[in-house]
Amino acid sequence: MKEIGVRELKNRASSIIRSVRQDRAEYIITYRGRPAAHLVPIEQEAAGQEAWAELERLSQEVSARWQSDKSAAELLDETRR
């Protein structure tokens, strides 16, 4: 499995995604030398659809329980100051 830095991913995104899609390559994405993400191919289109459906379900669950008057983006922005 290849390791690449986030800057290299940014600079070579198209060729890396092509490698993942066509060659089934897997990458560990690093940030400042430490693993930050794992880029892997989706095995089947159905698996991808299941993942999106799960993300949508989780989004609805979070929205239903959201108690703040501020959006998540606003709260994150406040923590970055």
CNS distance restraints for C-alpha pairs under 8 A (distance, minus, plus):
assign (resid   1 and name CA) (resid  25 and name CA) 7.46 0.50 0.50
assign (resid   1 and name CA) (resid  26 and name CA) 5.63 0.50 0.50
assign (resid   1 and name CA) (resid  27 and name CA) 5.77 0.50 0.50
assign (resid   1 and name CA) (resid  28 and name CA) 7.13 0.50 0.50
assign (resid   2 and name CA) (resid  26 and name CA) 6.63 0.50 0.50
assign (resid   2 and name CA) (resid  27 and name CA) 4.88 0.50 0.50
assign (resid   2 and name CA) (resid  28 and name CA) 6.20 0.50 0.50
assign (resid   3 and name CA) (resid  27 and name CA) 5.59 0.50 0.50
assign (resid   3 and name CA) (resid  28 and name CA) 4.68 0.50 0.50
assign (resid   3 and name CA) (resid  29 and name CA) 5.96 0.50 0.50
assign (resid   3 and name CA) (resid  30 and name CA) 6.90 0.50 0.50
assign (resid   4 and name CA) (resid   8 and name CA) 6.30 0.50 0.50
assign (resid   4 and name CA) (resid   9 and name CA) 6.67 0.50 0.50
assign (resid   4 and name CA) (resid  27 and name CA) 6.91 0.50 0.50
assign (resid   4 and name CA) (resid  28 and name CA) 6.35 0.50 0.50
assign (resid   4 and name CA) (resid  29 and name CA) 5.20 0.50 0.50
assign (resid   4 and name CA) (resid  30 and name CA) 6.00 0.50 0.50
assign (resid   5 and name CA) (resid   9 and name CA) 6.28 0.50 0.50
assign (resid   5 and name CA) (resid  29 and name CA) 5.57 0.50 0.50
assign (resid   5 and name CA) (resid  30 and name CA) 4.61 0.50 0.50
assign (resid   5 and name CA) (resid  31 and name CA) 5.91 0.50 0.50
assign (resid   5 and name CA) (resid  32 and name CA) 7.46 0.50 0.50
assign (resid   5 and name CA) (resid  33 and name CA) 7.14 0.50 0.50
assign (resid   6 and name CA) (resid  10 and name CA) 6.19 0.50 0.50
assign (resid   6 and name CA) (resid  29 and name CA) 6.03 0.50 0.50
assign (resid   6 and name CA) (resid  30 and name CA) 5.87 0.50 0.50
assign (resid   6 and name CA) (resid  31 and name CA) 5.76 0.50 0.50
assign (resid   7 and name CA) (resid  11 and name CA) 6.27 0.50 0.50
assign (resid   8 and name CA) (resid  12 and name CA) 5.93 0.50 0.50
assign (resid   8 and name CA) (resid  13 and name CA) 7.89 0.50 0.50
assign (resid   9 and name CA) (resid  13 and name CA) 5.14 0.50 0.50
assign (resid   9 and name CA) (resid  16 and name CA) 7.21 0.50 0.50
assign (resid   9 and name CA) (resid  29 and name CA) 7.66 0.50 0.50
assign (resid  12 and name CA) (resid  16 and name CA) 6.10 0.50 0.50
assign (resid  13 and name CA) (resid  17 and name CA) 6.03 0.50 0.50
assign (resid  14 and name CA) (resid  18 and name CA) 6.12 0.50 0.50
assign (resid  15 and name CA) (resid  19 and name CA) 6.14 0.50 0.50
assign (resid  16 and name CA) (resid  20 and name CA) 6.27 0.50 0.50
assign (resid  17 and name CA) (resid  21 and name CA) 6.05 0.50 0.50
assign (resid  18 and name CA) (resid  22 and name CA) 5.80 0.50 0.50
assign (resid  18 and name CA) (resid  23 and name CA) 7.73 0.50 0.50
assign (resid  19 and name CA) (resid  23 and name CA) 5.10 0.50 0.50
assign (resid  19 and name CA) (resid  24 and name CA) 6.62 0.50 0.50
assign (resid  19 and name CA) (resid  25 and name CA) 5.80 0.50 0.50
assign (resid  20 and name CA) (resid  24 and name CA) 4.65 0.50 0.50
assign (resid  20 and name CA) (resid  25 and name CA) 4.41 0.50 0.50
assign (resid  20 and name CA) (resid  26 and name CA) 6.26 0.50 0.50
assign (resid  20 and name CA) (resid  39 and name CA) 7.93 0.50 0.50
assign (resid  20 and name CA) (resid  40 and name CA) 6.62 0.50 0.50
assign (resid  20 and name CA) (resid  41 and name CA) 5.56 0.50 0.50
assign (resid  21 and name CA) (resid  25 and name CA) 7.46 0.50 0.50
assign (resid  21 and name CA) (resid  41 and name CA) 6.03 0.50 0.50
assign (resid  24 and name CA) (resid  40 and name CA) 7.48 0.50 0.50
assign (resid  24 and name CA) (resid  41 and name CA) 5.83 0.50 0.50
assign (resid  25 and name CA) (resid  40 and name CA) 6.90 0.50 0.50
assign (resid  25 and name CA) (resid  41 and name CA) 7.18 0.50 0.50
assign (resid  26 and name CA) (resid  38 and name CA) 7.40 0.50 0.50
assign (resid  26 and name CA) (resid  39 and name CA) 5.66 0.50 0.50
assign (resid  26 and name CA) (resid  40 and name CA) 4.77 0.50 0.50
assign (resid  26 and name CA) (resid  41 and name CA) 7.05 0.50 0.50
assign (resid  27 and name CA) (resid  38 and name CA) 5.87 0.50 0.50
assign (resid  27 and name CA) (resid  39 and name CA) 5.02 0.50 0.50
assign (resid  27 and name CA) (resid  40 and name CA) 6.67 0.50 0.50
assign (resid  28 and name CA) (resid  35 and name CA) 6.34 0.50 0.50
assign (resid  28 and name CA) (resid  36 and name CA) 7.41 0.50 0.50
assign (resid  28 and name CA) (resid  37 and name CA) 5.88 0.50 0.50
assign (resid  28 and name CA) (resid  38 and name CA) 4.67 0.50 0.50
assign (resid  28 and name CA) (resid  39 and name CA) 6.26 0.50 0.50
assign (resid  29 and name CA) (resid  35 and name CA) 5.86 0.50 0.50
assign (resid  29 and name CA) (resid  36 and name CA) 5.66 0.50 0.50
assign (resid  29 and name CA) (resid  37 and name CA) 4.99 0.50 0.50
assign (resid  29 and name CA) (resid  38 and name CA) 6.03 0.50 0.50
assign (resid  29 and name CA) (resid  39 and name CA) 7.12 0.50 0.50
assign (resid  30 and name CA) (resid  34 and name CA) 5.01 0.50 0.50
assign (resid  30 and name CA) (resid  35 and name CA) 4.26 0.50 0.50
assign (resid  30 and name CA) (resid  36 and name CA) 5.11 0.50 0.50
assign (resid  30 and name CA) (resid  37 and name CA) 6.91 0.50 0.50
assign (resid  31 and name CA) (resid  35 and name CA) 6.39 0.50 0.50
assign (resid  31 and name CA) (resid  36 and name CA) 5.98 0.50 0.50
assign (resid  42 and name CA) (resid  47 and name CA) 6.74 0.50 0.50
assign (resid  42 and name CA) (resid  48 and name CA) 6.20 0.50 0.50
assign (resid  43 and name CA) (resid  47 and name CA) 6.65 0.50 0.50
assign (resid  43 and name CA) (resid  48 and name CA) 7.95 0.50 0.50
assign (resid  44 and name CA) (resid  48 and name CA) 6.65 0.50 0.50
assign (resid  45 and name CA) (resid  49 and name CA) 6.28 0.50 0.50
assign (resid  46 and name CA) (resid  50 and name CA) 6.12 0.50 0.50
assign (resid  47 and name CA) (resid  51 and name CA) 6.22 0.50 0.50
assign (resid  48 and name CA) (resid  52 and name CA) 6.32 0.50 0.50
assign (resid  49 and name CA) (resid  53 and name CA) 6.13 0.50 0.50
assign (resid  50 and name CA) (resid  54 and name CA) 6.17 0.50 0.50
assign (resid  51 and name CA) (resid  55 and name CA) 6.25 0.50 0.50
assign (resid  52 and name CA) (resid  56 and name CA) 6.16 0.50 0.50
assign (resid  53 and name CA) (resid  57 and name CA) 6.20 0.50 0.50
assign (resid  54 and name CA) (resid  58 and name CA) 6.17 0.50 0.50
assign (resid  55 and name CA) (resid  59 and name CA) 6.07 0.50 0.50
assign (resid  56 and name CA) (resid  60 and name CA) 6.28 0.50 0.50
assign (resid  57 and name CA) (resid  61 and name CA) 6.28 0.50 0.50
assign (resid  58 and name CA) (resid  62 and name CA) 6.14 0.50 0.50
assign (resid  59 and name CA) (resid  63 and name CA) 6.10 0.50 0.50
assign (resid  60 and name CA) (resid  64 and name CA) 6.09 0.50 0.50
assign (resid  61 and name CA) (resid  65 and name CA) 6.46 0.50 0.50
assign (resid  62 and name CA) (resid  66 and name CA) 5.98 0.50 0.50
assign (resid  70 and name CA) (resid  74 and name CA) 6.00 0.50 0.50
assign (resid  70 and name CA) (resid  75 and name CA) 6.56 0.50 0.50
assign (resid  71 and name CA) (resid  75 and name CA) 6.37 0.50 0.50
assign (resid  72 and name CA) (resid  76 and name CA) 6.15 0.50 0.50
assign (resid  73 and name CA) (resid  77 and name CA) 6.09 0.50 0.50
assign (resid  74 and name CA) (resid  78 and name CA) 6.31 0.50 0.50
assign (resid  75 and name CA) (resid  79 and name CA) 6.53 0.50 0.50
assign (resid  76 and name CA) (resid  80 and name CA) 6.47 0.50 0.50
assign (resid  77 and name CA) (resid  81 and name CA) 6.86 0.50 0.50
